[in-house]
Amino acid sequence: MGEYLLVFFLVVGMMTAMTIYFRRSIQARTRDARNYMIDTVKERTQGYYDGNFYYEYEPYYLSTDSGVERTSSTQSELGEGGVFKQTIDETLSVNTKSETAPPKDGADSAYVVYE
């Protein structure tokens, strides 16, 4: 019984150690499919489209600036018979500016390969 248990744990340990290789294999096939698709589109649109073809886009090139301005005024009145009246005037202004830069050296070449 102990030998079967040892073999079982060896197999589980080996499969756990191999998961990184399985994951990298799937990522490599996905990368190859993406590059093939981009190369095919580039070839078929040659002469029709003069823009850049990027193999990869990194979203951390996004730069966002936000500004919030808030003004508020409150007016309270106590009327006849104990009637309480409160008037609130509030204005909220939000200004947002977003800039997304192209991938590194994107403006200098026809297409960029990041690996």
HELIX and SHEET records of a PDB file:
HELIX    1   1 GLY A    2  ARG A   44  1                                  43    
HELIX    2   2 PRO A   59  TYR A   61  5                                   3    
HELIX    3   3 GLU A   80  GLY A   82  5                                   3    
SHEET    1   A 2 PHE A  53  TYR A  54  0                                        
SHEET    2   A 2 TYR A 111  VAL A 112  1                                        
SHEET    1   B 2 LEU A  62  LEU A  78  0                                        
SHEET    2   B 2 PHE A  84  THR A 100 -1                                        
END                                                                             
